[in-house]
Amino acid sequence: MRVRLIYGLTLAVAIALIAPLAAQNPANQDSQAIKGGGIKVKGWQGKTDVSRENGTLTINDALFAEQAGGFRVTTGPSAIYWNPANKAAGDYTVSATFAEPKYMNVNDHPHPYGIAFAGNDLDTPNMSIGYCAAYGNGTFIMRGFGPAAFQVGGRAPVANPAINKAAAKNEPVTNTIAVSVKGDKVECTVNGAVVGSWPKTDVVGAGKLKSTDGVYGLRFGHNTDVVVTKFGVSK
């Protein structure tokens, strides 16, 4: 009886300790609709992810607007934004500078943002597009949709010393992110340093990208607030 009582108390204590941690689990945070949202920049379009976090939210539940010679993006649901006129083929580099004025001010854990590239059939169920995105905690991911989500180089974010970290919640952090297609390689660069490099065969193929040629744009996780400047493509 004494053993059972001790076990029962131990289990109760464990549950009490685990419950707060479960409440902090990033998977438990749903996307929050942004009042006055929508795409406010002429020529641009957007598409939200089909995910549990996004639920029934649409692209109008996130804000994409002009600011400071660039864009202010506040999500809302995770989404990709693009202008159909922005296309790149062959060897190219797409880059932009991403600044979180107040790190994690609309979420309780880091969420990513970055460059989208090689978009094809984006207005259809057979869309394909890749992206490299960084977090304000010094990590990055390389992923895509083809049309289902796929990972490149693993599912978990990868730390790299080249990626700037915010000093604390609500402190600013800025990173310049680029994706380059060079011959048979695709590279992700953050603040001038290559953080990841993959053969094209890792990103193009069945269930992945149709090609490395296509529309380029911007990618944001859910519940982010970012200012984007110096967005463009170079050869």
Secondary structure, DSSP 8 states (H G I E B T S, - for coil): -HHHHHHHHHHHHHHHHHHHHHHT-GGG------TT-EE-STT-EEEE--STTTTT--GGGSEEEEETTEEEEEESS-EEEEEEEEEE-SSEEEEEEEEESSTTTTSSS---EEEEEEEESTTSTT-EEEEEEE-TBSEEEEEEESSSEEESS-SS-EE-TTS-B-SSTTS-EEEEEEEEEETTEEEEEETTEEEEEEEGGGTBSTTSBS-S-EEEEEEE-SSEEEEEEEEEEE-
